[in-house]
């Protein structure tokens, strides 16, 4: 039988306080309660840590996400590579546009599946660069062409003719030369070159807009001419600077091809040098001003192609009508 401290030691002094606490029972009860509370707290703490450690893992990236993102990245690379050729740069914007759609699709699928979204994001970023590259290249190229047009708007064959050249006398001869122009398709010797204006399109505004969607609106209308040049000299020539191209009305009014802001395929300004003994075909554009924008006026005009390097003012005239 368990005895109380009083029975074991009748002379023992009671502790502070009354009741069971005076023999230390309350202190033992407090210690037991604290230990039990600590045990419960530790259990809760371990449970909280267990909850935090049991987070749901990311889903494995679905194959469709990789396929969409990969196709988008390939489309972006195609646009960037296409931008390396300035004359056709804008024609390669559409692959990157499609790629941007595919990259966005990869991101959406990954978000719905709870998978990683970075493949779609990376493909979309590449496609944005693929769109920006052709646009930037075309913008720079257009600025260069405009600067060149401003620098060369002066008639280059005037300088080649020397100080004895009489501009007034040539201007007065132009109406007669236009009237005597040969039909399109006729070959004419221009210096050491054999030149043929194969055809003239007096209603080329829609065709120019199709060829160059970024072309500015014409003052009146666009006229184009397809010109074949055979180099019979012993040196390479530049079809963009060694030859001049003009559309001349019946009254002698000139329209220089350098004032055309459209960027056509096979433009002589963008073409490489033509080696000796070879033949090249080029598309020349004229921005006809509003005062000449009349069918009758243009049908009675002529396309003039001149050798800017020939001192004898060698040129050919082909009927535009």
Secondary structure in CASP SS format (residue, H / E / C, confidence):
PFRMAT SS
TARGET T0000
AUTHOR 0000-0000-0000
METHOD secondary structure of the structure
MODEL  1
X C 1.00
X C 1.00
X C 1.00
X C 1.00
X H 1.00
X H 1.00
X H 1.00
X H 1.00
X C 1.00
X C 1.00
X C 1.00
X C 1.00
X C 1.00
X C 1.00
X C 1.00
X C 1.00
X C 1.00
X C 1.00
X H 1.00
X H 1.00
X H 1.00
X H 1.00
X H 1.00
X C 1.00
X H 1.00
X H 1.00
X H 1.00
X H 1.00
X H 1.00
X H 1.00
X H 1.00
X H 1.00
X H 1.00
X H 1.00
X H 1.00
X H 1.00
X H 1.00
X H 1.00
X H 1.00
X H 1.00
X H 1.00
X H 1.00
X H 1.00
X H 1.00
X H 1.00
X H 1.00
X H 1.00
X H 1.00
X H 1.00
X H 1.00
X H 1.00
X H 1.00
X H 1.00
X C 1.00
X C 1.00
X C 1.00
X C 1.00
X C 1.00
X C 1.00
X C 1.00
X C 1.00
X C 1.00
X H 1.00
X H 1.00
X H 1.00
X H 1.00
X H 1.00
X H 1.00
X H 1.00
X H 1.00
X H 1.00
X H 1.00
X H 1.00
X H 1.00
X H 1.00
X H 1.00
X H 1.00
X H 1.00
X H 1.00
X H 1.00
X H 1.00
X H 1.00
X C 1.00
X C 1.00
X C 1.00
X H 1.00
X H 1.00
X H 1.00
X H 1.00
X H 1.00
X H 1.00
X H 1.00
X H 1.00
X H 1.00
X H 1.00
X H 1.00
X H 1.00
X H 1.00
X H 1.00
X H 1.00
X H 1.00
X H 1.00
X H 1.00
X H 1.00
X H 1.00
X H 1.00
X H 1.00
X H 1.00
X H 1.00
X H 1.00
X H 1.00
X H 1.00
X H 1.00
X C 1.00
X C 1.00
X C 1.00
X C 1.00
X H 1.00
X H 1.00
X H 1.00
X H 1.00
X H 1.00
X H 1.00
X H 1.00
X H 1.00
X H 1.00
X H 1.00
X H 1.00
X H 1.00
X H 1.00
X H 1.00
X H 1.00
X H 1.00
X H 1.00
X H 1.00
X H 1.00
X H 1.00
X H 1.00
X H 1.00
X H 1.00
X H 1.00
X H 1.00
X H 1.00
X H 1.00
X H 1.00
X H 1.00
X H 1.00
X H 1.00
X H 1.00
X H 1.00
X H 1.00
X H 1.00
X C 1.00
X C 1.00
X C 1.00
X H 1.00
X H 1.00
X H 1.00
X H 1.00
X H 1.00
X H 1.00
X C 1.00
X C 1.00
X C 1.00
X C 1.00
X C 1.00
X H 1.00
X H 1.00
X H 1.00
X H 1.00
X H 1.00
X H 1.00
X H 1.00
X H 1.00
X H 1.00
X H 1.00
X H 1.00
X H 1.00
X H 1.00
X C 1.00
X C 1.00
X E 1.00
X C 1.00
X C 1.00
X C 1.00
X C 1.00
X E 1.00
X E 1.00
X E 1.00
X E 1.00
X C 1.00
X C 1.00
X E 1.00
X E 1.00
X E 1.00
X E 1.00
X E 1.00
X E 1.00
X E 1.00
X E 1.00
X E 1.00
X C 1.00
X C 1.00
X C 1.00
X H 1.00
X H 1.00
X H 1.00
X H 1.00
X H 1.00
X H 1.00
X H 1.00
X C 1.00
X C 1.00
X C 1.00
X C 1.00
X C 1.00
X C 1.00
X C 1.00
X C 1.00
X C 1.00
X E 1.00
X E 1.00
X E 1.00
X E 1.00
X E 1.00
X E 1.00
X E 1.00
X E 1.00
X E 1.00
X E 1.00
X E 1.00
X C 1.00
X C 1.00
X C 1.00
X C 1.00
X C 1.00
X E 1.00
X C 1.00
X C 1.00
X C 1.00
X C 1.00
X C 1.00
X E 1.00
X E 1.00
X E 1.00
X E 1.00
X E 1.00
X E 1.00
X C 1.00
X C 1.00
X C 1.00
X C 1.00
X C 1.00
X E 1.00
X E 1.00
X E 1.00
X H 1.00
X H 1.00
X H 1.00
X C 1.00
X C 1.00
X C 1.00
X C 1.00
X C 1.00
X C 1.00
X C 1.00
X C 1.00
X C 1.00
X C 1.00
X C 1.00
X C 1.00
X C 1.00
X C 1.00
X E 1.00
X C 1.00
X C 1.00
X C 1.00
X C 1.00
X E 1.00
X E 1.00
X E 1.00
X E 1.00
X E 1.00
X E 1.00
X E 1.00
X E 1.00
X E 1.00
X E 1.00
X C 1.00
X H 1.00
X H 1.00
X H 1.00
X C 1.00
X C 1.00
X H 1.00
X H 1.00
X H 1.00
X H 1.00
X H 1.00
X C 1.00
X C 1.00
X E 1.00
X E 1.00
X E 1.00
X E 1.00
X E 1.00
X E 1.00
X C 1.00
X C 1.00
X C 1.00
X C 1.00
X C 1.00
X C 1.00
X C 1.00
X E 1.00
X E 1.00
X E 1.00
X E 1.00
X E 1.00
X C 1.00
X C 1.00
END
